[in-house]
């Protein structure tokens, strides 16, 4: 494997029928549910809903992760199903995907980008990634309710 600083990440529209993508999403959902039984991942059918844009991140031909953007309103979007495969964690795939989603949201003219993720230890690397990109804790949004297993974060975008 290449050192993290030598990886040329490629972001592409995700193919929800690709067996490798299906396996990646299954791993994400299985792991998120094992931690505490609360879902913190959108199922494949949900990612294919109208309006949701889904991408995969690759290092060469290797699938390293995925992420999606769901519009909530004309000025607010939600990050959905950000996940990095175990073998690629800590190497920049999550950073590349998050930077892509933030850039797309800005390009769409969104004023705010939010997310809901797990609150337990398994999710700490994700919390740190989001905080490094400027996300801060916020109240539940868009129909979410307070949940001790959930953490809500948001980023104000300069448009």
Secondary structure, DSSP 8 states (H G I E B T S, - for coil): ---GGG--EEEEE--TT-HHHHHHHHHHHHHHHHHHS---S--HHHHTSTT-EEEEEEETTEEEEEEEEEE-SSSEEEEEEEEE-GGGTTTTHHHHHHHHHHHHHHHTT-SEEEEEEE-SGGGHHHHHHHHHTT-EE----TT----TTEEEEEEE---
